[in-house]
């Protein structure tokens, strides 16, 4: 039996026809904000933030360099 995928119908708020795409942020911006929020929540501790995000600490460090965070 084929597996069905669930793709919800676009809502008016996000439908390109309604001009709602302005509210959609690029994924890189969302990721950056999420990582920086995790760093704040962990008091700047990269090891704790990486663990909370479920990523390796080297991945976190690479992302912070990408974002220009020291």
C-alpha positions as CSV (number, residue, x, y, z in Angstrom):
1,X,0.0,0.0,0.0
2,X,1.5,3.4,-1.0
3,X,2.5,5.8,1.8
4,X,0.5,9.0,1.8
5,X,2.1,12.3,2.6
6,X,0.2,15.0,4.3
7,X,0.6,18.4,2.8
8,X,-1.7,20.9,4.5
9,X,-3.5,23.3,2.2
10,X,-2.0,26.8,2.4
11,X,-3.9,29.1,4.6
12,X,-4.8,32.6,3.4
13,X,-2.1,34.1,5.7
14,X,0.6,32.2,3.9
15,X,-0.8,31.9,0.4
16,X,1.3,33.7,-2.2
17,X,-1.9,34.8,-3.9
18,X,-2.9,36.8,-0.8
19,X,0.5,38.4,-0.5
20,X,1.1,36.7,2.9
21,X,4.7,35.6,2.0
22,X,6.1,38.7,3.7
23,X,5.5,37.0,7.0
24,X,7.6,34.0,6.0
25,X,11.3,34.5,7.1
26,X,14.2,32.7,5.4
27,X,15.1,29.5,7.2
28,X,18.7,30.7,7.8
29,X,17.3,33.7,9.7
30,X,15.0,31.5,11.8
31,X,17.9,29.1,12.5
32,X,20.2,32.0,13.5
33,X,17.6,33.5,15.9
34,X,17.0,30.0,17.5
35,X,20.7,29.4,18.0
36,X,21.2,32.8,19.5
37,X,18.2,32.3,21.8
38,X,19.7,29.0,22.9
39,X,23.0,30.6,23.6
40,X,21.3,33.3,25.8
41,X,19.2,30.7,27.6
42,X,22.4,28.7,28.4
43,X,24.3,31.8,29.6
44,X,26.7,31.7,26.6
45,X,27.8,28.1,27.4
46,X,28.3,26.5,24.0
47,X,28.4,22.9,25.2
48,X,25.0,23.3,27.0
49,X,23.5,25.2,24.1
50,X,24.6,22.5,21.6
51,X,23.2,19.8,23.8
52,X,19.9,21.7,24.1
53,X,19.7,22.1,20.3
54,X,20.6,18.5,19.7
55,X,23.7,19.3,17.7
56,X,27.4,18.7,18.1
57,X,29.3,21.5,19.8
58,X,31.6,21.8,16.7
59,X,28.5,22.4,14.5
60,X,27.3,25.1,16.9
61,X,30.8,26.7,16.8
62,X,30.7,26.7,13.0
63,X,27.3,28.3,13.0
64,X,28.4,31.0,15.4
65,X,31.3,31.8,13.2
66,X,29.0,32.0,10.2
67,X,26.8,34.5,12.1
68,X,29.8,36.5,13.2
69,X,29.3,35.7,16.9
70,X,32.4,35.5,19.0
